[in-house]
Amino acid sequence: MKVFTIGFTEKTAKRFFELIRSSGVKRVVDVRLNNTGQLAGFSKQADLAYFLRELCQVEYIHVPELAPTKDILDVYKKHGGAWSV
């Protein structure tokens, strides 16, 4: 099994879905704690699942247990994005 990562920030929907489609992935595993916020744009959970299925024929699942906890993210942000912290 190959694992890829992709972010949605600073990408248009067009670019994001082109990258997904051209990669050959079969499933997107969303590990975000909050995938329904207004800042999520086209990547809100219901929209993302729909677009992946309809545009890319890719399965979508949400597994927030794989995400960093809120406390870990807060420390990460406080120290300027240093995962070593």
N, C-alpha and C positions, 0 to 999 in steps of 0.2 A: 504494500500500500504506500502510495506517495501522499505526502501532506503538503499543501500549499497554504500560504497566508495572503490575505488581501485586505486592504482597508478601503473604506468608502469616502473618507474625507479627502477633499481636494481632487475628487474625480467627478466628472459628469456621469449621469446615469448611462449615457451612451458608451463612454469609455469603460466603466465598471462592467457592464454586461458583455461588451466585446471581449474583455480580458477573460471573463468567466467562460464564455462560449469557446474561445480559441484555445483555452487550456485543456479542454477535454475532461474536466472534472465531472463527476457523477452526483456529488452531494456537497452542499455547503452546510457546515456546522457553525452556527452562530453562537459565539461564546461571550457575547456582551451581556453585562448585568442589566442594562436598560436599553432595550431595543425598540421602545415605543415612544420615546421622547420626541418633541418637536424638532430637535436638531438632527434627528436621524434622517429626515428628508425621504428620499426614495427607498431608504434601507429600513424603514419601519417594518416590524416583523411580518404583518399581514401583506404589505405591499411587496416586500422582498420575496416572500414565499411565492406570491403570484407571478411576479416578473421572472424569477428563476425558472419556474415551471413553464410558463408560456413562451418566454423568449429563448431559453437555453435548454429546456428539457432536463433540468437539474432539480434534484430533491433538496428540500430545505428542512433542517432541524435546529432547534434551539436547545443548547445545553449550557445553561449559565453556571453549572457546577464547575466548569472548566475555566471560568473567568477569575481574575484576581478579586479578592474581597474588596468591599468599599474601603476598609481600613488600609489595605495594601495600596489601593489606588490613591487614597488621600496622602499617604507618605510619599508615594512616587511623585505626585504633583507638587508637593511641598518642597521637594529636593530637586526640582527642575528636570524630572524625567530620568532619574538614575535608577535603573533596576537593581544595581548593586546594593542600594540602600535596603 
